[in-house]
């Protein structure tokens, strides 16, 4: 019978819980039920997991990551030209952080201008203004409102940061989860529970970007990587974790390991949503591992930037492809969706499809040309 590796209670159908080895928020799909009981899972690392989820939300959003539960949150940024707050929604659509309302008073005449993010918000604003201006005709305002969706002729700047004690604790929990999942003995990680419960601090995690890249993803790949190595001859148990091929960590789990040899690897392709088999060279001696913590890389962020730019570039291609598919699907639905299933396609229907397709994609093409010309002028 499996036991919760923290409190050692026997796991049953009543108290077992799914534990994502890599966070659901990061698109993790490996979620065994034989690691933690519901009680331990609900409180074990909740706070640090949230910090890591928030720190990686930007990549999850831009890459259109699919989770078991929920969707990535919108990214808050600022328009490059004005500094105005904007959000990048899941799916790529930009959205103002708040509606814009202007009131121009000219004698007894008041001119109102409202830019709302959706119809519901527009109606709520009108109801609020009605209390201030009783003469406001809400029905007429709704009837004459202009509803439009257009491309944003600007760029949105946002900041991305990761690191700190909470993130390191969450990364350690992922390493422990995988160690136990692959058959590791609890006694070799039990000393880390107080660390995960924030009762003590340990210097056991650091960002890791050696000169010789440990894992090189293929051209269009974005993946998560976990490697756990237990070497009783060197008396070390350690792990290496990559998230999105951007955020890389080395974790020192035990400096007095005398258990069975272990060398386990898990690689998950976030784009194809499947586990993949890759060879990952990682053969540190005890001395090399301890030296990584004794002489830490104090400028890892310079190496993160290049990796981040690569993944964001892939994300932009993915967003563009997804947007194109949405445009085509909308055109097909607008033109052919009104006909009953089984209707024979006629030349007139094809012409209508072509017309609707051009109507959908022309604004995008014009937007891209405008931005290209602007970039060429810079």
C-alpha positions as a printed NumPy array, in Angstrom:
array([[  0.   ,   0.   ,   0.   ],
       [  1.403,   3.417,  -0.999],
       [  2.017,   6.008,   1.72 ],
       [  2.141,   9.773,   1.738],
       [  5.843,  10.494,   1.584],
       [  5.531,  13.387,   4.032],
       [  3.272,  12.14 ,   6.858],
       [  3.431,   8.42 ,   5.945],
       [ -0.312,   7.869,   6.234],
       [ -1.544,   5.06 ,   3.982],
       [ -3.081,   6.403,   0.791],
       [ -6.602,   5.305,  -0.045],
       [ -9.24 ,   6.36 ,  -2.552],
       [-10.547,   8.722,   0.134],
       [ -7.349,  10.598,   0.961],
       [ -5.123,  10.255,  -2.12 ],
       [ -4.505,  13.331,  -4.259],
       [ -3.056,  14.168,  -7.644],
       [  0.281,  15.907,  -7.293],
       [  1.685,  17.629, -10.382],
       [  5.402,  16.911, -10.398],
       [  5.806,  20.007, -12.563],
       [  3.176,  22.612, -11.731],
       [ -0.123,  22.534, -13.573],
       [  0.382,  26.285, -14.038],
       [  3.486,  25.514, -16.1  ],
       [  1.665,  22.933, -18.214],
       [  2.888,  19.932, -16.219],
       [  1.064,  16.717, -17.112],
       [  2.771,  14.141, -14.892],
       [  0.418,  13.868, -11.898],
       [  0.641,  10.615,  -9.906],
       [ -1.753,   9.886,  -7.029],
       [  0.687,   7.917,  -4.883],
       [  2.863,  10.744,  -3.524],
       [  0.932,  12.903,  -1.06 ],
       [ -2.31 ,  12.712,   0.876],
       [ -4.899,  15.461,   0.447],
       [ -3.972,  17.108,   3.736],
       [ -0.261,  17.354,   2.974],
       [ -0.854,  18.284,  -0.647],
       [ -3.174,  21.148,   0.251],
       [ -0.599,  22.901,   2.41 ],
       [  2.756,  21.544,   1.266],
       [  4.409,  24.294,  -0.724],
       [  1.191,  26.095,  -1.676],
       [  2.674,  29.543,  -1.174],
       [  5.939,  28.845,  -2.982],
       [  4.128,  27.09 ,  -5.84 ],
       [  2.039,  30.206,  -6.396],
       [  5.164,  32.377,  -6.611],
       [  6.678,  30.054,  -9.215],
       [  3.382,  29.963, -11.136],
       [  3.248,  33.773, -11.176],
       [  6.901,  33.974, -12.251],
       [  6.364,  31.695, -15.256],
       [  2.889,  32.924, -16.2  ],
       [  4.236,  35.123, -18.995],
       [  5.71 ,  32.155, -20.882],
       [  2.635,  30.004, -20.223],
       [  0.453,  32.773, -21.622],
       [  2.522,  33.563, -24.722],
       [  3.026,  29.883, -25.583],
       [ -0.73 ,  29.174, -25.26 ],
       [  0.05 ,  26.437, -22.734],
       [ -2.754,  23.979, -22.104],
       [ -3.242,  22.985, -18.478],
       [ -5.241,  20.277, -16.774],
       [ -7.126,  23.072, -15.028],
       [ -7.7  ,  26.695, -15.983],
       [ -5.762,  28.997, -18.303],
       [ -2.728,  31.245, -17.783],
       [ -3.501,  34.706, -16.457],
       [ -3.249,  37.862, -18.553],
       [  0.145,  39.587, -18.656],
       [  0.262,  43.17 , -17.44 ],
       [  2.426,  45.515, -19.468],
       [  2.633,  49.043, -20.834],
       [  2.288,  50.516, -24.301],
       [  5.745,  51.432, -25.5  ],
       [  4.637,  54.795, -26.903],
       [  2.504,  56.125, -24.04 ],
       [  3.189,  54.01 , -20.969],
       [ -0.52 ,  53.224, -20.712],
       [ -1.324,  50.007, -18.851],
       [ -2.467,  47.114, -21.042],
       [ -3.004,  43.391, -20.634],
       [ -2.044,  40.586, -23.001],
       [ -4.836,  38.058, -22.678],
       [ -4.461,  34.304, -23.104],
       [ -4.689,  33.89 , -26.87 ],
       [ -2.733,  37.049, -27.621],
       [ -5.435,  39.718, -27.677],
       [ -4.388,  43.012, -26.03 ],
       [ -6.851,  44.707, -23.68 ],
       [ -6.892,  48.08 , -21.941],
       [ -6.41 ,  47.861, -18.186],
       [ -9.452,  50.088, -17.658],
       [-12.123,  51.869, -19.725],
       [-11.585,  55.43 , -20.962],
       [-14.268,  58.005, -20.155],
       [-14.064,  61.664, -21.126],
       [-16.582,  64.38 , -20.293],
       [-16.534,  67.735, -22.113],
       [-18.884,  70.372, -20.672],
       [-19.931,  73.267, -22.929],
       [-22.471,  75.361, -21.089],
       [-25.493,  73.167, -20.544],
       [-24.259,  70.657, -23.106],
       [-22.197,  67.645, -22.043],
       [-20.351,  65.495, -24.554],
       [-19.45 ,  62.02 , -23.345],
       [-16.899,  59.711, -24.945],
       [-16.617,  56.136, -23.702],
       [-14.187,  53.432, -24.751],
       [-15.103,  50.198, -22.982],
       [-13.548,  46.759, -23.182],
       [-16.8  ,  44.921, -23.788],
       [-20.537,  45.486, -24.089],
       [-21.28 ,  44.555, -20.479],
       [-18.79 ,  47.107, -19.176],
       [-20.181,  49.746, -21.56 ],
       [-23.708,  49.274, -20.205],
       [-22.478,  49.445, -16.6  ],
       [-20.688,  52.728, -17.316],
       [-23.832,  54.165, -18.913],
       [-25.903,  53.242, -15.855],
       [-23.391,  55.003, -13.607],
       [-23.366,  58.117, -15.788],
       [-27.155,  58.155, -15.838],
       [-27.145,  59.016, -12.139],
       [-24.951,  62.032, -12.838],
       [-26.7  ,  63.008, -16.063],
       [-30.405,  62.061, -15.814],
       [-31.002,  63.258, -19.356],
       [-28.706,  60.552, -20.737],
       [-30.616,  58.199, -23.07 ],
       [-29.06 ,  54.799, -22.38 ],
       [-31.006,  52.95 , -25.086],
       [-29.932,  55.468, -27.716],
       [-26.32 ,  55.334, -26.531],
       [-26.313,  51.553, -26.85 ],
       [-27.983,  51.72 , -30.256],
       [-25.486,  54.22 , -31.667],
       [-22.381,  52.673, -30.097],
       [-19.692,  51.504, -32.487],
       [-18.451,  47.967, -31.853],
       [-15.131,  47.201, -33.431],
       [-12.108,  44.982, -33.05 ],
       [ -8.875,  46.303, -34.469],
       [ -5.178,  45.567, -34.336],
       [ -3.105,  47.485, -31.826],
       [ -0.631,  49.685, -33.665],
       [  1.914,  49.609, -30.869],
       [  3.986,  47.201, -28.808],
       [  3.412,  46.163, -25.206],
       [  6.409,  46.052, -22.893],
       [  6.403,  43.762, -19.86 ],
       [  8.973,  42.574, -17.355],
       [  9.752,  38.972, -16.506],
       [ 11.549,  37.954, -13.308],
       [ 12.152,  34.683, -11.51 ],
       [ 14.156,  33.512,  -8.532],
       [ 14.185,  33.888,  -4.779],
       [ 13.563,  31.597,  -1.829],
       [  9.949,  30.755,  -2.689],
       [ 10.767,  29.76 ,  -6.26 ],
       [ 13.707,  27.648,  -5.064],
       [ 11.445,  25.836,  -2.592],
       [  8.917,  25.023,  -5.309],
       [ 11.686,  23.752,  -7.594],
       [ 12.981,  21.566,  -4.762],
       [  9.51 ,  20.097,  -4.276],
       [  9.361,  19.164,  -7.969],
       [ 12.729,  17.411,  -7.655],
       [ 11.588,  15.529,  -4.537],
       [  8.315,  14.553,  -6.186],
       [ 10.162,  13.059,  -9.134],
       [ 12.697,  11.291,  -6.912],
       [  9.906,   9.613,  -4.926],
       [  7.866,   8.926,  -8.068],
       [ 10.808,   7.002,  -9.569],
       [ 11.193,   4.845,  -6.48 ],
       [ 13.55 ,   6.9  ,  -4.341],
       [ 13.681,   6.217,  -0.605],
       [ 11.964,   8.832,   1.555],
       [ 14.743,   8.797,   4.161],
       [ 17.06 ,  10.628,   1.761],
       [ 14.821,  13.68 ,   1.451],
       [ 13.014,  13.818,   4.827],
       [ 15.537,  16.405,   6.075],
       [ 14.192,  18.826,   3.459],
       [ 10.648,  19.009,   4.845],
       [ 11.409,  21.879,   7.239],
       [ 12.93 ,  23.744,   4.309],
       [  9.803,  23.281,   2.202],
       [  7.634,  24.268,   5.168],
       [  9.683,  27.497,   5.459],
       [ 10.928,  26.575,   8.934],
       [ 14.564,  26.844,   7.867],
       [ 16.676,  28.105,   4.985],
       [ 19.044,  25.865,   3.043],
       [ 21.506,  26.726,   0.31 ],
       [ 20.573,  23.843,  -1.985],
       [ 19.19 ,  25.445,  -5.177],
       [ 20.745,  27.757,  -7.717],
       [ 20.225,  28.779, -11.335],
       [ 22.428,  26.707, -13.6  ],
       [ 23.731,  27.719, -17.046],
       [ 27.113,  26.073, -17.708],
       [ 29.17 ,  26.977, -20.775],
       [ 28.409,  23.592, -22.32 ],
       [ 24.631,  23.508, -22.573],
       [ 23.165,  20.56 , -20.708],
       [ 20.092,  20.268, -22.898],
       [ 19.671,  21.628, -26.428],
       [ 16.054,  21.533, -27.641],
       [ 15.359,  21.009, -31.316],
       [ 14.466,  24.024, -33.442],
       [ 10.747,  24.355, -32.66 ],
       [ 10.747,  22.637, -29.259],
       [  9.83 ,  24.123, -25.907],
       [ 10.048,  21.631, -23.074],
       [ 10.392,  20.889, -19.383],
       [ 13.254,  18.682, -18.206],
       [ 13.872,  16.86 , -14.934],
       [ 16.963,  14.771, -14.276],
       [ 17.596,  13.115, -10.896],
       [ 20.911,  11.394, -10.156],
       [ 21.791,   9.403,  -7.057],
       [ 25.432,   8.318,  -6.9  ],
       [ 26.32 ,   6.326,  -3.751],
       [ 29.995,   6.194,  -4.755],
       [ 30.168,  10.006,  -4.715],
       [ 27.682,  10.224,  -1.798],
       [ 25.483,  12.698,  -3.679],
       [ 21.833,  12.947,  -4.711],
       [ 21.013,  15.894,  -6.941],
       [ 18.598,  17.076,  -9.625],
       [ 18.566,  19.334, -12.651],
       [ 15.358,  21.054, -13.79 ],
       [ 14.598,  23.158, -16.856],
       [ 11.317,  25.006, -17.267],
       [ 10.427,  26.105, -20.812],
       [ 14.137,  25.601, -21.734],
       [ 14.617,  29.021, -20.123],
       [ 14.745,  28.726, -16.34 ],
       [ 17.377,  26.158, -15.321],
       [ 18.144,  24.985, -11.79 ],
       [ 20.548,  22.631, -10.025],
       [ 19.261,  21.124,  -6.756],
       [ 21.453,  19.528,  -4.084],
       [ 19.128,  17.01 ,  -2.408],
       [ 21.535,  15.011,  -0.231],
       [ 25.291,  15.192,   0.401],
       [ 25.43 ,  11.836,   2.194],
       [ 23.579,   9.604,  -0.229],
       [ 24.252,   5.884,   0.216],
       [ 21.159,   4.489,  -1.49 ],
       [ 20.847,   2.569,  -4.734],
       [ 22.226,   4.189,  -7.902],
       [ 19.613,   6.325,  -9.657],
       [ 19.622,   8.107, -12.997],
       [ 16.155,   9.14 , -14.162],
       [ 15.09 ,  11.67 , -16.785],
       [ 11.755,  13.134, -17.79 ],
       [ 11.341,  15.484, -20.765],
       [  7.971,  16.907, -21.772],
       [  7.339,  18.773, -25.032],
       [  4.909,  21.612, -24.277],
       [  4.068,  22.264, -27.921],
       [  3.326,  18.672, -28.897],
       [  1.983,  17.945, -25.387],
       [  3.803,  14.65 , -25.006],
       [  6.744,  13.073, -23.254],
       [  9.836,  12.81 , -25.43 ],
       [ 13.038,  10.786, -25.088],
       [ 16.243,  12.819, -25.086],
       [ 19.837,  12.146, -24.023],
       [ 20.902,  14.667, -21.381],
       [ 24.576,  14.6  , -20.338],
       [ 24.966,  15.426, -16.668],
       [ 27.79 ,  13.659, -14.837],
       [ 28.949,  15.769, -11.922],
       [ 31.297,  14.404,  -9.318],
       [ 30.749,  15.289,  -5.679],
       [ 33.462,  17.921,  -5.882],
       [ 32.009,  19.517,  -9.002],
       [ 28.516,  19.641,  -7.53 ],
       [ 29.634,  21.21 ,  -4.254],
       [ 31.797,  23.699,  -6.152],
       [ 28.715,  24.933,  -8.043],
       [ 27.334,  26.14 ,  -4.725],
       [ 30.638,  27.287,  -3.263],
       [ 31.416,  29.432,  -6.33 ],
       [ 27.995,  30.412,  -7.626],
       [ 27.437,  31.925, -11.051],
       [ 26.588,  35.482,  -9.999],
       [ 25.358,  36.594, -13.443],
       [ 22.984,  33.861, -14.642],
       [ 20.46 ,  36.387, -15.932],
       [ 22.671,  37.326, -18.885],
       [ 22.371,  33.721, -20.085],
       [ 18.633,  33.589, -19.414],
       [ 17.957,  36.48 , -21.784],
       [ 19.069,  34.642, -24.914],
       [ 16.988,  31.602, -24.002],
       [ 13.998,  33.795, -23.19 ],
       [ 14.23 ,  35.581, -26.551],
       [ 14.315,  32.24 , -28.38 ],
       [ 11.169,  30.959, -26.663],
       [  9.312,  34.263, -27.072],
       [ 10.136,  34.133, -30.79 ],
       [  8.6  ,  30.657, -30.994],
       [  5.629,  31.897, -28.984],
       [  5.004,  34.732, -31.446],
       [  4.99 ,  32.27 , -34.354],
       [  2.6  ,  30.049, -32.426],
       [  0.317,  32.981, -31.646],
       [  0.344,  34.089, -35.287],
       [ -0.512,  30.585, -36.507],
       [ -3.29 ,  30.291, -33.94 ],
       [ -4.698,  33.684, -34.962],
       [ -4.662,  32.741, -38.65 ],
       [ -6.577,  29.548, -37.881],
       [ -9.136,  31.547, -35.92 ],
       [ -9.641,  33.937, -38.847],
       [-10.142,  31.09 , -41.327],
       [-12.496,  29.25 , -38.959],
       [-14.541,  32.419, -38.481],
       [-14.762,  32.95 , -42.235],
       [-15.9  ,  29.364, -42.79 ],
       [-18.493,  29.645, -40.045],
       [-19.792,  32.987, -41.357],
       [-20.149,  31.765, -44.933],
       [-20.817,  28.028, -44.796],
       [-21.957,  27.618, -41.209],
       [-25.456,  28.89 , -42.005],
       [-26.149,  25.978, -44.345],
       [-27.499,  22.621, -43.077],
       [-25.019,  19.769, -42.765],
       [-24.823,  17.794, -45.994],
       [-25.568,  20.77 , -48.267],
       [-23.865,  20.446, -51.647],
       [-21.2  ,  23.127, -52.031],
       [-21.919,  25.447, -54.979],
       [-19.76 ,  28.003, -56.797],
       [-21.759,  30.786, -55.141],
       [-20.987,  29.343, -51.717],
       [-17.272,  29.126, -52.551],
       [-17.316,  32.738, -53.739],
       [-18.975,  33.729, -50.484],
       [-16.309,  31.844, -48.514],
       [-13.518,  33.616, -50.417],
       [-15.159,  36.977, -49.795],
       [-15.552,  36.334, -46.059],
       [-11.98 ,  35.003, -45.827],
       [-10.565,  38.148, -47.427],
       [-12.726,  40.262, -45.134],
       [-11.208,  38.527, -42.125],
       [ -7.55 ,  38.454, -43.163],
       [ -7.209,  41.817, -44.939],
       [ -7.007,  43.894, -41.712],
       [ -4.284,  41.556, -40.445],
       [ -2.289,  41.849, -43.677],
       [ -2.574,  45.653, -43.687],
       [ -1.505,  45.755, -40.031],
       [  1.55 ,  43.601, -40.731],
       [  2.53 ,  45.731, -43.747],
       [  2.151,  48.922, -41.725],
       [  4.376,  47.586, -38.953],
       [  6.95 ,  46.314, -41.467],
       [  7.146,  49.715, -43.147],
       [  7.485,  51.388, -39.756],
       [ 10.274,  49.023, -38.718],
       [ 12.078,  49.58 , -42.048],
       [ 11.988,  53.321, -41.444],
       [ 13.604,  53.029, -38.009]])
